[in-house]
Amino acid sequence: MIYCSIHQVAEQLPQSPRFMRALQWLQRAVAGKDDTLQMLSSLEPGSSRRVEIEGDAIFANLMCYETTPECAKLESHRKYCDIQYIHRGTEGLAWAHLDDLEVLEPYDAARDVAFYHVNDRVVEIALPAGKVACLFPSDGHGLGFTAGHENRRERVEKIVIKVAL
């Protein structure tokens, strides 16, 4: 997992052409050079929208939701790396290496996801606006919960870029 600001992520990501194109798209979107932020801000909580970048090789999911009180499960992906950028709000990010997790639902290749139980080896951090989390196949991760497990909901607007591996 990589956790940093959008200004530092280029130094951290693998230097492959595909990752660099995904990052260039994200930086352009965040700078307001296209209509991505307008589309994101217009979403109602609980909705999302896919934006094509390079077909199934690179695409973005624009997401808007309200956080939940806690992380219920973690997930991982094999075909894609997630580059998650928080535009508005703060959410909790739960992370653990897959070696430290017990499978809840086995890998489903059609959906490119496996789910895992939360346990005492899971680390939680806050992911506020302006931060990026890059999650790789060995990273079990859970998001969408209120940072600090406060008993409140917060609106989160984020961009999740899926980069095929």
C-alpha positions in Angstrom: 0.0 0.0 0.0 1.1 3.5 -0.7 -0.4 6.4 1.3 0.5 10.0 0.5 -0.7 13.3 -0.9 -1.5 13.6 -4.6 1.7 15.7 -5.0 3.9 12.8 -3.7 2.3 9.9 -5.5 4.3 10.1 -8.7 7.5 9.4 -6.6 5.8 6.3 -5.0 4.0 4.5 -7.8 5.7 1.9 -10.0 7.2 3.7 -13.0 5.3 1.8 -15.6 3.7 3.7 -18.6 0.2 2.6 -17.5 0.5 3.9 -14.0 2.0 7.2 -15.3 -1.0 7.6 -17.7 -3.5 6.9 -14.8 -1.7 9.4 -12.6 -1.6 12.1 -15.4 -5.4 11.6 -15.9 -6.0 12.0 -12.1 -3.8 15.1 -11.8 -5.6 16.7 -14.8 -9.0 15.8 -13.3 -8.1 17.2 -9.8 -6.7 20.4 -11.4 -10.2 20.9 -12.9 -9.0 20.6 -16.5 -12.0 18.5 -17.5 -15.5 17.9 -16.1 -14.6 15.1 -13.7 -15.0 17.1 -10.5 -18.3 18.6 -11.7 -19.6 15.0 -12.4 -18.3 13.9 -9.0 -19.9 16.7 -7.0 -23.2 16.1 -8.8 -23.5 12.5 -7.6 -26.0 11.6 -4.9 -24.8 9.6 -1.9 -24.9 5.9 -2.8 -24.2 6.5 -6.5 -21.2 6.0 -8.8 -20.2 6.6 -12.3 -17.6 4.9 -14.5 -15.3 7.1 -16.6 -13.4 5.5 -19.5 -9.7 6.3 -19.7 -8.2 3.4 -21.7 -11.1 0.9 -21.8 -10.6 -1.9 -19.3 -6.9 -1.2 -19.0 -7.5 2.0 -17.0 -10.8 3.4 -15.9 -12.1 5.5 -13.0 -15.1 5.1 -10.8 -16.4 8.3 -9.4 -18.1 7.6 -6.1 -20.2 9.4 -3.5 -21.4 7.9 -0.3 -21.9 8.4 3.4 -19.5 6.6 5.7 -20.6 3.8 8.0 -19.7 3.5 11.7 -17.1 0.7 11.2 -15.3 -1.5 8.7 -17.3 -4.7 8.2 -14.9 -6.6 5.9 -11.8 -6.2 3.8 -11.3 -6.9 0.1 -8.6 -7.5 -2.4 -8.2 -7.5 -6.1 -6.0 -9.6 -8.4 -6.5 -8.0 -11.9 -6.3 -4.3 -10.9 -4.5 -1.9 -8.6 -6.7 0.8 -7.0 -5.5 4.4 -6.9 -8.0 6.0 -4.5 -8.2 9.8 -4.3 -10.4 11.5 -1.7 -11.8 14.7 -3.1 -14.2 15.7 -0.3 -14.6 14.3 3.2 -12.6 11.9 5.3 -13.0 8.1 5.6 -11.3 5.4 7.5 -8.9 3.1 5.6 -8.4 -0.4 7.1 -5.4 -2.4 5.8 -3.6 -5.7 6.3 -1.4 -7.9 4.2 -3.4 -10.9 2.8 -1.1 -13.3 4.8 -2.6 -11.9 8.0 -6.3 -12.3 6.9 -8.8 -15.1 7.0 -11.0 -15.5 3.8 -14.7 -14.5 4.3 -15.7 -15.0 0.6 -13.2 -16.7 -1.9 -12.0 -14.8 -4.9 -14.6 -14.2 -7.6 -12.8 -13.7 -10.9 -15.8 -12.2 -12.6 -16.0 -9.4 -10.1 -12.2 -9.4 -9.3 -12.7 -9.4 -5.6 -12.2 -11.6 -2.5 -13.5 -10.6 1.0 -11.8 -11.1 4.4 -12.7 -11.0 8.0 -11.5 -8.0 10.1 -9.1 -9.0 12.8 -6.7 -7.6 15.3 -3.9 -7.4 12.7 -5.8 -4.8 10.7 -4.4 -1.3 10.8 -6.7 1.7 10.5 -5.8 5.2 9.4 -7.8 8.3 8.3 -7.9 9.1 4.6 -8.8 12.8 4.3 -9.4 14.9 1.2 -6.3 15.4 -0.9 -4.8 12.0 0.1 -4.2 9.0 -2.2 -4.1 5.4 -1.3 -2.7 2.9 -3.8 -3.7 -0.6 -3.1 -2.1 -3.7 -4.7 -3.1 -7.4 -4.9 -1.5 -8.2 -1.6 -3.3 -5.4 0.2 -6.5 -6.3 2.0 -8.4 -3.1 2.4 -11.6 -1.7 3.7 -12.9 1.8 3.2 -16.1 3.8 3.6 -16.3 3.9 7.4 -16.0 6.9 9.6 -12.4 7.6 10.7 -12.0 7.0 14.4 -15.3 5.1 14.5 -17.2 8.2 15.5 -21.0 7.7 15.6 -21.7 10.0 12.7 -21.9 9.8 8.9 -19.8 11.9 6.6 -20.3 12.5 2.9 -17.3 11.3 0.9 -16.5 12.0 -2.8 -13.7 10.0 -4.3 -12.1 8.9 -7.5 -11.0 5.3 -7.7 -8.8 4.6 -10.7 -8.5 0.9 -11.6 -5.2 0.1 -13.3 -4.9 -3.4 -14.9 -1.9 -5.3 -13.9 
